[in-house]
Amino acid sequence: MKRIIAALLAALLLACLAANAGAEAPGEDMTDRFLGEWVGDAYRMYVRLDEEDGICARLTQAEGDRVWEFYRCLYDADEARLYAPNYTRYREYIDWDTMELVQEDWALGDLGLTWFAFAEDDDALIACEVPEVDEPITLSRVSEEEDFV
């Protein structure tokens, strides 16, 4: 029941964001603030702009094997948030016997409620409602996206 409610709320949010997309043209410029590499005590994230999937983010555990990939993120200028309703979650590690990167325990989430926003001082990025993470994640910028192009 909770999943159905969450999916309906996410669909409603997406519909509202799509309806406001034409009116929020100045907000589109604000998405550049999110792009780049971010690190925290337990997590790392890289946010980039992709021609096919729009704004994408890859969040990984610094000392673990969990990975979240968010794609088709939407910026809400009124809330000053980047919403990430589409995601994939999995475990990723190196099999030292075969020297291969292994990805397992896939979880495809068609609709989620994850969102990113800047802290009041604009120095930190806060990730909220990340699937399977109980508390918000605070990240600091390490580099701009242009550093990797």
C-alpha positions as CSV (number, residue, x, y, z in Angstrom):
1,M,0.0,0.0,0.0
2,K,2.8,2.4,0.9
3,R,4.5,1.7,-2.5
4,I,1.3,2.5,-4.4
5,I,0.9,5.8,-2.5
6,A,4.5,6.7,-3.1
7,A,4.2,5.9,-6.8
8,L,1.1,8.0,-7.1
9,L,2.7,10.9,-5.3
10,A,5.8,10.6,-7.5
11,A,3.6,10.5,-10.6
12,L,1.7,13.6,-9.4
13,L,5.0,15.4,-8.8
14,L,6.3,14.5,-12.2
15,A,3.0,15.8,-13.8
16,C,3.3,19.1,-11.9
17,L,6.9,19.5,-12.9
18,A,6.2,18.7,-16.5
19,A,3.3,21.2,-16.6
20,N,5.6,23.9,-15.1
21,A,8.6,23.2,-17.4
22,G,7.9,25.9,-19.9
23,A,7.2,28.5,-17.2
24,E,10.4,27.7,-15.3
25,A,13.0,28.5,-17.9
26,P,15.2,30.6,-15.5
27,G,15.3,27.6,-13.2
28,E,17.0,25.5,-15.8
29,D,20.2,27.5,-15.5
30,M,20.3,26.5,-11.8
31,T,20.8,22.8,-12.6
32,D,24.5,23.6,-13.4
33,R,25.0,24.1,-9.6
34,F,24.4,20.3,-9.1
35,L,26.8,19.1,-11.7
36,G,30.2,17.7,-10.6
37,E,31.7,15.5,-8.0
38,W,30.5,15.4,-4.4
39,V,31.9,13.6,-1.4
40,G,30.8,13.0,2.2
41,D,32.0,10.8,5.1
42,A,30.3,7.6,3.9
43,Y,29.2,8.4,0.3
44,R,30.4,9.8,-3.0
45,M,28.3,11.1,-5.8
46,Y,29.0,12.3,-9.4
47,V,26.2,14.4,-11.1
48,R,26.5,14.8,-14.9
49,L,24.4,15.9,-17.9
50,D,23.6,13.2,-20.4
51,E,22.2,13.9,-23.8
52,E,19.8,10.9,-23.6
53,D,18.8,10.7,-20.0
54,G,19.2,14.4,-18.9
55,I,20.7,14.9,-15.5
56,C,22.1,11.7,-14.0
57,A,23.7,11.0,-10.7
58,R,25.7,8.0,-9.4
59,L,25.9,7.6,-5.6
60,T,28.2,5.1,-4.1
61,Q,29.2,4.0,-0.6
62,A,32.8,5.1,0.2
63,E,33.6,2.0,2.2
64,G,30.9,-0.3,1.0
65,D,29.5,-1.9,-2.2
66,R,26.1,-0.2,-2.6
67,V,25.5,1.9,-5.8
68,W,22.5,4.1,-6.7
69,E,22.1,5.4,-10.2
70,F,19.6,8.2,-10.7
71,Y,18.6,9.3,-14.2
72,R,16.1,11.7,-15.8
73,C,16.3,14.0,-12.8
74,L,14.0,17.1,-12.8
75,Y,14.7,20.5,-11.4
76,D,12.0,22.3,-9.4
77,A,12.8,26.0,-9.3
78,D,10.1,26.8,-6.7
79,E,11.6,24.3,-4.3
80,A,15.2,24.7,-5.5
81,R,15.4,20.9,-5.6
82,L,16.6,18.3,-8.0
83,Y,14.2,15.4,-8.0
84,A,15.4,11.9,-8.9
85,P,12.3,9.8,-9.4
86,N,14.0,7.1,-11.6
87,Y,16.8,5.0,-10.1
88,T,18.6,1.6,-10.2
89,R,20.2,0.2,-7.0
90,Y,22.7,-2.6,-6.8
91,R,25.9,-4.0,-5.2
92,E,29.2,-3.6,-7.0
93,Y,32.5,-5.2,-6.2
94,I,35.6,-6.7,-7.8
95,D,35.9,-10.5,-8.0
96,W,39.6,-10.8,-7.4
97,D,39.7,-14.4,-8.7
98,T,38.5,-13.4,-12.1
99,M,39.5,-9.7,-11.9
100,E,36.0,-8.7,-13.0
101,L,33.6,-6.0,-11.8
102,V,30.5,-7.8,-10.5
103,Q,27.1,-6.1,-10.1
104,E,24.4,-8.1,-8.2
105,D,21.3,-7.7,-6.2
106,W,19.6,-5.4,-8.7
107,A,16.7,-3.4,-7.7
108,L,14.9,-1.3,-10.3
109,G,12.9,1.5,-9.0
110,D,10.6,3.0,-11.5
111,L,9.5,5.8,-9.2
112,G,11.3,7.1,-6.1
113,L,11.1,10.1,-3.9
114,T,14.9,11.0,-3.8
115,W,15.7,14.7,-4.0
116,F,18.8,16.8,-3.8
117,A,19.0,20.4,-2.4
118,F,21.7,22.8,-1.2
119,A,22.1,23.5,2.5
120,E,21.4,27.0,3.7
121,D,25.0,28.0,3.3
122,D,25.1,26.7,-0.3
123,D,28.4,24.9,0.4
124,A,26.9,21.4,0.9
125,L,24.5,19.3,-1.1
126,I,21.9,17.3,0.8
127,A,20.5,14.0,-0.6
128,C,17.2,13.0,1.0
129,E,14.9,10.0,0.7
130,V,17.6,7.8,-0.8
131,P,16.3,4.2,-1.0
132,E,17.6,2.0,1.8
133,V,19.3,5.0,3.5
134,D,17.7,6.1,6.8
135,E,19.1,9.7,7.1
136,P,19.9,12.5,4.7
137,I,23.4,12.4,3.2
138,T,25.5,15.6,3.3
139,L,28.0,16.0,0.5
140,S,30.7,18.6,-0.3
141,R,31.8,19.6,-3.8
142,V,35.1,18.3,-4.9
143,S,35.1,19.3,-8.6
144,E,32.9,20.8,-11.3
145,E,31.6,18.7,-14.2
146,E,33.8,20.6,-16.6
147,D,36.8,19.0,-15.0
148,F,35.8,15.6,-16.4
149,V,34.7,16.5,-19.9
